[in-house]
Amino acid sequence: MMGKSGRQPEDNSWYSQLLSGEMSAGNASANELKLQMVFEHVPIGLMHFDRTGIITSCNGSLAAMLGTTREALLGVDLLGLTDQRIVRLVGNALQGEMSAVEGGYTSAASGRKIRCKMSLQPVQDLKGQVLGGVGIVEDITRHREYEKHLQYLSQKDPVTDLYNRSFFEGQLETLNASLFKEQIVIIICDIDNLKLINDTMGHQAGDRLLRETARIITRSSSPDCLIARIGGDEFAILSIAGGQEGIDSFRLKLRENIKEHNQAQGDIPISLSYGYAISRENQTDLKALMREADLSMYRQKITQRHKNKEFIVQSFMRRLENFDALIVEKSKRLRKYLTVFGDRLDLSRPALNYALSLADYHDIGRISIKNHPEMGRLAKEEGAEGEIDRHCEIGCRIALASEETAILANAILKHHECWDGSGYPLGLKGEEIPLECRLFAVADACDELVHKGTEGLNKDQVIKRLRAMAGKRLDPGLTGIFIQLLMEEKIKIHGRWG
């Protein structure tokens, strides 16, 4: 007979001799040694007890599992334990029956809690007389925890801890199959700004938005409602016998809870669109009712899209201004510079207004930057460029979210480009850079120099530095015109006025 290795087992192997009955005393000792090694090193608890239920032998794995020593286990009377489940198991084994039990165990020595499975079976002689029994004890804690986790994932959304779509639709099917007579209400809610938050502030912020939204929806719903996250940014609420009164109550509480959140935690604003559907008499297709609620939500979302997007962008601006009041002051100074600058260049009113709006919104992308390091070229030279470079792209995405600011998106993206191509994020150079961005760059550079550090530079120092930047960071022609305005004191910077 060939073994698994492909070689014929040797005639003197201990197991072949055991089967043939030719085991000598020496070979029996070798066999016992091998069995003892298996007994000691197997990663499950093993024990032997005699016909009176006394433990006569056990391995180290059992002792370690129970948080005790082998010496402490030897001699234990299993029939005298207080746990009647084990007593019954031992009794069954001594009656010649195999049985098992599963349950929790807390070590008296360590206090460690584990989940165990104990299997006992009798040991009998050739005549069938019970000589005692053997037990196998397995620590199934991790196995049960894994099963519990799988069950959780099959029913719950791990981000919000609400039920998931699969469970929600399963409940609808259960109701469909039952002879329910109550009026069913389904409400669908959709977050208006999840993708924008993910794109600009990262997925951790997006997950926080989801959790806060779940909390608000739960607080706004009655306790007997079934609430689930059914998609990336969608939530569903199932209410039985709530009717129109329940919907009105939900709508009022939702509005109040969102307002409270946005006032207290405006860093991640919440805006929701929602719709609902109420079952009609004898309606049996609740999935159709869910689709009806979904369409109702989308109608509201389309109707209020402009308002919602504008709210989100303005919330970002308020957050930025609340973080750093100097941003508002800087915007005012830049508007003064650009107004005088634009008049000298004889800019049209729309072009000037465009540049002035850029002064207000150019740094909106900073909301995504941790610790909000000082912006601009000087900060970039001081080694803060890691996250700063991204704020132009993020600001562009935010601006595109609203029709009111979408026109500024291109300028926000390119307002840190340099005349010599050394800027970011696109590396544009010369007149590839939009005019309003080149105008802004000169005004912004002047403001940086005047307000650098605690003292800033005086007019002569500012002019000298601006001349050094011309042709490198700044458009040389526009820089010359701006310097002329400084020299004529059309733009005044003494006393750190901007």
C-alpha positions as CSV (number, residue, x, y, z in Angstrom):
1,M,0.0,0.0,0.0
2,M,1.5,3.3,-1.1
3,G,1.6,6.2,1.5
4,K,0.8,9.9,0.7
5,S,4.5,10.5,0.0
6,G,4.4,8.0,-2.8
7,R,6.7,5.6,-1.0
8,Q,5.8,2.2,0.4
9,P,5.7,2.4,4.2
10,E,8.5,0.4,5.9
11,D,7.5,-2.9,7.5
12,N,9.0,-1.8,10.8
13,S,6.9,1.4,11.1
14,W,5.2,1.7,14.4
15,Y,1.7,2.0,13.1
16,S,2.0,-1.1,10.7
17,Q,3.4,-3.1,13.6
18,L,0.5,-1.9,15.9
19,L,-2.1,-3.0,13.3
20,S,-0.4,-6.4,12.8
21,G,-0.2,-7.0,16.6
22,E,3.6,-7.4,16.4
23,M,4.5,-4.3,18.6
24,S,7.3,-5.0,20.9
25,A,7.7,-3.4,24.3
26,G,10.4,-1.1,22.9
27,N,8.2,-0.1,19.9
28,A,5.2,0.3,22.2
29,S,7.3,2.9,24.2
30,A,8.1,4.7,21.0
31,N,4.4,4.7,20.0
32,E,3.4,6.1,23.4
33,L,6.0,8.8,23.1
34,K,4.6,9.9,19.7
35,L,1.1,9.9,21.0
36,Q,2.2,11.8,24.0
37,M,3.8,14.5,21.8
38,V,0.6,14.8,19.8
39,F,-1.4,15.0,23.1
40,E,0.8,17.8,24.4
41,H,1.1,19.9,21.2
42,V,-2.3,19.7,19.7
43,P,-3.9,23.2,19.8
44,I,-7.1,22.1,21.5
45,G,-7.7,21.1,25.1
46,L,-7.7,17.3,25.9
47,M,-8.4,15.4,29.1
48,H,-9.0,12.0,30.4
49,F,-11.2,11.1,33.4
50,D,-11.8,7.8,35.1
51,R,-15.1,6.0,35.7
52,T,-15.7,8.2,38.8
53,G,-15.4,11.4,36.8
54,I,-12.0,12.4,38.2
55,I,-9.5,14.0,35.8
56,T,-6.5,11.8,35.5
57,S,-4.7,13.5,32.6
58,C,-4.9,16.7,30.6
59,N,-2.7,18.6,28.2
60,G,-1.2,22.1,28.6
61,S,-3.5,23.6,25.9
62,L,-6.5,22.9,28.2
63,A,-4.8,24.5,31.2
64,A,-3.9,27.5,29.1
65,M,-7.4,27.8,27.7
66,L,-8.9,27.8,31.2
67,G,-6.3,30.1,32.6
68,T,-5.0,27.6,35.2
69,T,-2.3,24.9,35.5
70,R,-2.3,21.3,34.7
71,E,-1.6,20.4,38.3
72,A,-4.7,22.3,39.4
73,L,-6.8,20.3,36.9
74,L,-5.6,16.9,37.8
75,G,-7.8,15.3,40.4
76,V,-10.8,17.6,39.7
77,D,-14.1,15.8,40.3
78,L,-16.1,16.6,37.1
79,L,-19.3,15.2,38.7
80,G,-19.0,17.6,41.6
81,L,-18.9,20.8,39.5
82,T,-21.6,23.4,39.9
83,D,-22.1,23.6,36.1
84,Q,-24.8,21.0,35.6
85,R,-24.2,21.0,31.8
86,I,-20.8,19.5,32.3
87,V,-22.1,17.1,35.0
88,R,-24.7,15.8,32.5
89,L,-22.0,15.5,29.8
90,V,-19.8,13.4,32.1
91,G,-22.7,11.3,33.2
92,N,-23.6,10.6,29.6
93,A,-20.0,9.6,28.8
94,L,-19.9,7.2,31.8
95,Q,-23.2,5.7,30.5
96,G,-21.5,5.0,27.2
97,E,-22.9,8.0,25.2
98,M,-21.1,10.7,23.3
99,S,-22.4,14.3,23.8
100,A,-21.3,17.9,23.5
101,V,-22.2,21.3,24.9
102,E,-21.3,24.9,24.0
103,G,-21.2,27.9,26.3
104,G,-19.3,30.7,28.0
105,Y,-16.5,30.2,30.5
106,T,-14.9,32.8,32.7
107,S,-11.5,31.9,34.2
108,A,-11.5,32.3,38.0
109,A,-7.8,33.0,37.9
110,S,-7.6,35.5,35.0
111,G,-11.2,36.7,34.6
112,R,-10.8,36.0,30.8
113,K,-14.1,35.2,29.1
114,I,-14.1,32.7,26.3
115,R,-16.6,30.7,24.3
116,C,-16.0,26.9,24.6
117,K,-17.3,23.8,22.9
118,M,-16.8,20.6,25.0
119,S,-17.2,17.1,23.5
120,L,-17.0,14.0,25.8
121,Q,-17.1,10.4,24.8
122,P,-16.6,7.1,26.7
123,V,-13.5,5.0,26.8
124,Q,-14.5,1.3,26.8
125,D,-12.6,-2.0,26.9
126,L,-13.0,-4.8,24.5
127,K,-16.1,-6.1,26.4
128,G,-17.8,-2.7,26.2
129,Q,-17.2,-1.8,29.8
130,V,-16.8,1.9,30.4
131,L,-13.4,2.7,31.9
132,G,-13.8,6.4,31.9
133,G,-13.9,9.1,29.2
134,V,-12.0,11.6,27.1
135,G,-12.9,15.2,26.5
136,I,-12.1,17.7,23.8
137,V,-12.4,21.4,24.7
138,E,-12.2,24.0,21.9
139,D,-11.9,27.7,22.3
140,I,-14.4,28.9,19.6
141,T,-14.5,32.5,20.7
142,R,-13.0,33.9,17.5
143,H,-15.1,31.6,15.4
144,R,-18.3,32.8,17.1
145,E,-17.2,36.4,16.9
146,Y,-16.5,36.0,13.2
147,E,-20.0,34.4,12.7
148,K,-21.5,37.3,14.7
149,H,-19.6,39.8,12.5
150,L,-20.8,38.1,9.3
151,Q,-24.4,38.2,10.6
152,Y,-23.9,41.9,11.5
153,L,-22.6,42.7,8.0
154,S,-25.5,40.8,6.4
155,Q,-28.0,43.1,8.2
156,K,-26.2,46.4,9.1
157,D,-24.3,49.2,7.4
158,P,-20.9,49.3,9.1
159,V,-20.5,53.1,8.7
160,T,-23.8,54.3,10.2
161,D,-24.8,51.1,12.2
162,L,-28.2,51.4,10.6
163,Y,-29.8,48.4,8.8
164,N,-28.6,47.9,5.2
165,R,-30.6,47.7,1.9
166,S,-30.8,43.9,1.9
167,F,-32.4,43.8,5.4
168,F,-34.7,46.7,4.6
169,E,-36.0,45.0,1.4
170,G,-36.3,41.7,3.2
171,Q,-38.6,43.4,5.7
172,L,-40.7,44.7,2.8
173,E,-41.0,41.2,1.4
174,T,-42.1,39.9,4.8
175,L,-44.8,42.6,4.9
176,N,-45.8,41.8,1.4
177,A,-46.3,38.1,2.3
178,S,-48.3,39.0,5.4
179,L,-52.0,40.0,5.5
180,F,-51.2,43.4,6.9
181,K,-54.0,46.0,7.0
182,E,-52.1,49.0,8.5
183,Q,-51.1,52.0,6.4
184,I,-47.5,51.8,5.4
185,V,-45.3,54.9,5.0
186,I,-41.9,54.9,3.2
187,I,-39.7,58.0,3.4
188,I,-36.5,58.3,1.2
189,C,-33.8,60.8,2.2
190,D,-30.8,61.7,0.1
191,I,-27.7,63.7,1.2
192,D,-27.2,66.7,-1.2
193,N,-23.5,67.1,-0.7
194,L,-21.8,63.8,0.1
195,K,-19.8,63.6,-3.1
196,L,-18.6,67.2,-2.7
197,I,-17.5,66.5,0.9
198,N,-15.7,63.3,-0.2
199,D,-13.9,65.1,-3.1
200,T,-12.9,68.2,-1.1
201,M,-12.4,67.0,2.5
202,G,-11.7,63.3,2.2
203,H,-13.7,60.1,2.8
204,Q,-13.2,60.3,6.6
205,A,-15.2,63.6,6.5
206,G,-17.7,61.9,4.2
207,D,-18.2,59.0,6.7
208,R,-18.7,61.5,9.5
209,L,-21.4,63.2,7.4
210,L,-23.1,59.9,6.9
211,R,-23.0,59.1,10.6
212,E,-24.3,62.6,11.6
213,T,-27.1,62.2,9.0
214,A,-28.0,58.8,10.4
215,R,-28.2,60.3,13.9
216,I,-30.4,63.2,12.7
217,I,-32.7,60.9,10.8
218,T,-33.0,58.6,13.8
219,R,-33.7,61.5,16.2
220,S,-36.4,62.8,13.8
221,S,-38.2,59.4,13.4
222,S,-40.5,57.7,15.8
223,P,-39.0,54.8,17.9
224,D,-40.9,52.1,16.0
225,C,-39.6,53.1,12.6
226,L,-37.2,50.8,10.6
227,I,-34.4,53.0,9.3
228,A,-31.8,51.8,6.8
229,R,-29.0,53.2,4.7
230,I,-29.9,51.8,1.3
231,G,-27.2,53.4,-0.9
232,G,-24.2,55.6,-0.9
233,D,-26.1,58.7,0.1
234,E,-29.6,57.4,0.5
235,F,-31.6,56.4,3.6
236,A,-35.0,54.8,3.9
237,I,-37.6,54.9,6.7
238,L,-40.4,52.4,7.0
239,S,-43.3,53.3,9.3
240,I,-46.4,51.3,10.0
241,A,-49.6,53.2,10.8
242,G,-47.8,56.6,10.9
243,G,-49.8,58.2,8.1
244,Q,-49.7,61.8,7.2
245,E,-49.4,62.9,10.8
246,G,-46.2,60.9,11.2
247,I,-44.8,62.4,8.0
248,D,-45.5,66.0,9.2
249,S,-43.9,65.2,12.6
250,F,-40.8,63.8,10.8
251,R,-40.5,66.8,8.5
252,L,-40.7,69.3,11.4
253,K,-38.2,67.4,13.6
254,L,-35.8,66.9,10.6
255,R,-35.8,70.6,9.8
256,E,-35.1,71.5,13.5
257,N,-32.3,68.8,13.9
258,I,-30.5,69.8,10.7
259,K,-30.6,73.5,11.7
260,E,-29.2,72.6,15.1
261,H,-26.4,70.6,13.6
262,N,-25.5,73.3,11.0
263,Q,-25.3,76.0,13.7
264,A,-23.3,73.9,16.2
265,Q,-21.1,71.9,13.8
266,G,-21.0,74.0,10.6
267,D,-17.7,72.5,9.4
268,I,-19.6,69.8,7.6
269,P,-23.0,71.2,6.6
270,I,-25.9,68.8,6.2
271,S,-28.5,69.3,3.5
272,L,-31.1,66.6,2.7
273,S,-33.7,66.1,0.1
274,Y,-36.5,63.7,0.9
275,G,-39.7,62.3,-0.4
276,Y,-42.4,59.9,0.8
277,A,-45.2,57.6,-0.3
278,I,-48.2,56.3,1.7
279,S,-49.7,52.9,0.8
280,R,-53.2,52.8,-0.5
281,E,-55.9,50.3,0.5
282,N,-55.1,46.8,-0.5
283,Q,-51.7,47.8,-1.9
284,T,-49.5,44.7,-2.0
285,D,-46.4,45.7,-3.8
286,L,-44.3,47.6,-1.2
287,K,-41.3,47.8,-3.5
288,A,-43.5,49.8,-5.9
289,L,-44.3,52.1,-2.9
290,M,-40.5,52.5,-2.3
291,R,-40.0,53.5,-5.9
292,E,-42.8,56.0,-5.6
293,A,-41.1,57.5,-2.5
294,D,-37.8,57.6,-4.4
295,L,-39.3,59.6,-7.3
296,S,-40.9,62.0,-4.8
297,M,-37.4,62.6,-3.3
298,Y,-35.9,63.2,-6.7
299,R,-38.5,65.7,-7.6
300,Q,-37.7,67.7,-4.5
301,K,-34.0,67.3,-5.1
302,I,-34.3,68.7,-8.6
303,T,-36.6,71.6,-7.5
304,Q,-34.2,72.7,-4.7
305,R,-30.9,71.8,-6.4
306,H,-29.8,75.4,-6.9
307,K,-30.7,76.4,-3.4
308,N,-29.0,73.4,-1.8
309,K,-25.7,73.8,-3.8
310,E,-25.6,77.5,-2.9
311,F,-26.2,76.7,0.7
312,I,-23.2,74.3,0.8
313,V,-20.8,76.7,-0.9
314,Q,-21.8,79.5,1.4
315,S,-21.5,77.2,4.4
316,F,-17.9,76.4,3.4
317,M,-17.2,80.1,3.2
318,R,-18.6,80.8,6.6
319,R,-16.6,77.9,8.0
320,L,-13.4,79.4,6.5
321,E,-14.2,82.9,7.8
322,N,-15.0,81.6,11.3
323,F,-11.7,79.8,11.4
324,D,-9.6,82.8,10.5
325,A,-11.1,86.3,10.7
326,L,-8.1,87.7,8.9
327,I,-9.4,86.1,5.7
328,V,-12.3,88.6,5.6
329,E,-9.9,91.5,6.2
330,K,-7.5,90.2,3.5
331,S,-10.4,90.0,1.0
332,K,-11.4,93.6,1.7
333,R,-7.8,94.8,1.1
334,L,-7.5,92.8,-2.1
335,R,-10.8,94.3,-3.4
336,K,-9.4,97.8,-2.8
337,Y,-6.2,97.0,-4.6
338,L,-8.0,95.4,-7.5
339,T,-10.6,98.2,-7.8
340,V,-7.9,100.9,-8.3
341,F,-5.9,98.5,-10.5
342,G,-8.9,97.7,-12.7
343,D,-9.7,101.4,-13.1
344,R,-6.2,102.1,-14.3
345,L,-6.4,99.3,-16.8
346,D,-9.9,100.5,-17.9
347,L,-11.4,97.0,-17.2
348,S,-15.0,96.5,-18.1
349,R,-17.4,96.3,-15.2
350,P,-18.0,92.5,-15.7
351,A,-14.2,91.9,-15.8
352,L,-13.6,93.9,-12.7
353,N,-16.5,92.2,-10.8
354,Y,-15.0,88.9,-11.8
355,A,-11.6,89.9,-10.3
356,L,-13.3,91.2,-7.1
357,S,-15.2,87.9,-6.7
358,L,-12.0,86.0,-7.1
359,A,-10.7,88.1,-4.1
360,D,-13.6,86.7,-2.0
361,Y,-13.5,83.1,-3.1
362,H,-9.9,82.3,-4.1
363,D,-9.0,80.4,-1.0
364,I,-12.3,78.5,-0.4
365,G,-10.3,75.3,-1.0
366,R,-8.5,75.8,2.2
367,I,-11.3,74.2,4.1
368,S,-9.7,70.8,3.3
369,I,-6.2,71.7,4.6
370,K,-5.4,70.4,8.1
371,N,-4.4,73.2,10.5
372,H,-4.9,75.7,7.7
373,P,-1.3,76.8,7.2
374,E,-0.7,80.3,5.9
375,M,-1.3,80.4,2.2
376,G,0.5,81.9,-0.7
377,R,4.0,81.9,-2.2
378,L,5.8,82.9,0.9
379,A,4.2,80.1,2.9
380,K,5.0,77.7,0.0
381,E,8.7,78.8,0.2
382,E,8.6,77.9,3.9
383,G,7.8,74.3,3.2
384,A,4.0,74.2,3.6
385,E,3.4,73.1,-0.1
386,G,2.4,69.5,0.7
387,E,-1.3,70.3,1.2
388,I,-1.4,73.9,0.0
389,D,-1.0,72.9,-3.7
390,R,-4.3,71.0,-3.5
391,H,-6.4,73.9,-2.4
392,C,-6.7,75.4,-5.9
393,E,-8.1,72.1,-7.3
394,I,-10.4,71.6,-4.3
395,G,-11.6,75.2,-4.5
396,C,-12.4,74.7,-8.2
397,R,-14.6,71.6,-7.3
398,I,-16.4,73.5,-4.6
399,A,-17.1,76.5,-6.9
400,L,-18.5,74.2,-9.6
401,A,-21.0,72.9,-7.1
402,S,-23.0,76.1,-7.3
403,E,-24.3,78.0,-10.3
404,E,-23.5,81.2,-8.5
405,T,-19.8,80.4,-8.2
406,A,-19.2,78.1,-11.1
407,I,-18.0,81.0,-13.3
408,L,-15.1,81.5,-10.8
409,A,-14.0,77.8,-10.9
410,N,-11.4,78.3,-13.7
411,A,-9.8,81.4,-12.0
412,I,-9.8,79.7,-8.6
413,L,-8.0,76.7,-10.1
414,K,-5.3,78.9,-11.7
415,H,-4.8,81.8,-9.3
416,H,-1.4,80.4,-8.1
417,E,0.1,80.0,-11.5
418,C,3.3,82.0,-12.1
419,W,4.5,84.0,-15.2
420,D,7.6,81.8,-15.6
421,G,5.7,78.5,-15.3
422,S,6.8,77.7,-11.8
423,G,3.4,78.0,-10.2
424,Y,0.8,75.3,-9.5
425,P,-1.3,73.2,-10.1
426,L,-1.0,73.3,-13.9
427,G,2.4,74.9,-14.4
428,L,1.0,77.5,-16.9
429,K,3.2,80.4,-18.0
430,G,2.9,83.8,-19.6
431,E,-0.4,84.7,-21.2
432,E,-1.6,81.1,-20.8
433,I,-2.7,82.3,-17.4
434,P,-6.0,84.2,-17.4
435,L,-5.8,88.0,-17.1
436,E,-7.9,88.1,-13.8
437,C,-5.4,85.6,-12.3
438,R,-2.4,87.7,-13.3
439,L,-4.1,90.8,-11.8
440,F,-4.9,88.9,-8.6
441,A,-1.4,87.6,-8.3
442,V,0.2,91.1,-8.3
443,A,-2.3,92.4,-5.7
444,D,-1.9,89.2,-3.6
445,A,1.9,89.5,-3.7
446,C,1.7,93.1,-2.5
447,D,-0.6,92.2,0.3
448,E,1.7,89.3,1.4
449,L,4.7,91.7,1.5
450,V,2.9,94.4,3.5
451,H,1.4,92.0,6.0
452,K,4.3,89.5,6.3
453,G,5.3,88.9,10.0
454,T,4.5,91.3,12.7
455,E,5.8,94.5,11.0
456,G,5.6,93.9,7.2
457,L,7.6,95.9,4.6
458,N,7.3,99.6,3.9
459,K,6.4,101.0,0.4
460,D,10.0,101.2,-0.9
461,Q,10.7,97.6,0.3
462,V,7.5,96.4,-1.3
463,I,8.3,98.0,-4.6
464,K,11.8,96.5,-4.6
465,R,10.4,93.0,-4.0
466,L,7.7,93.4,-6.6
467,R,10.3,94.4,-9.2
468,A,12.3,91.3,-8.3
469,M,9.2,89.1,-8.8
470,A,8.3,90.6,-12.2
471,G,9.0,88.2,-15.0
472,K,9.2,85.3,-12.5
473,R,6.1,85.0,-10.3
474,L,4.3,88.0,-11.7
475,D,3.3,89.4,-15.1
476,P,6.0,92.1,-15.7
477,G,3.8,94.5,-17.6
478,L,1.0,94.4,-15.0
479,T,3.6,94.6,-12.2
480,G,5.0,97.8,-13.6
481,I,1.5,99.4,-13.7
482,F,0.8,98.3,-10.1
483,I,4.2,99.8,-9.0
484,Q,3.3,103.0,-10.7
485,L,0.0,103.1,-8.7
486,L,2.0,102.6,-5.5
487,M,4.4,105.4,-6.4
488,E,1.5,107.7,-7.1
489,E,-0.1,106.6,-3.9
490,K,-3.2,105.6,-5.7
491,I,-2.8,102.4,-3.7
492,K,-1.7,103.2,-0.2
493,I,0.1,100.7,1.9
494,H,1.7,102.8,4.7
495,G,0.5,102.0,8.2
496,R,-0.3,98.5,6.8
497,W,-3.4,99.8,5.1
498,G,-4.6,97.6,2.3
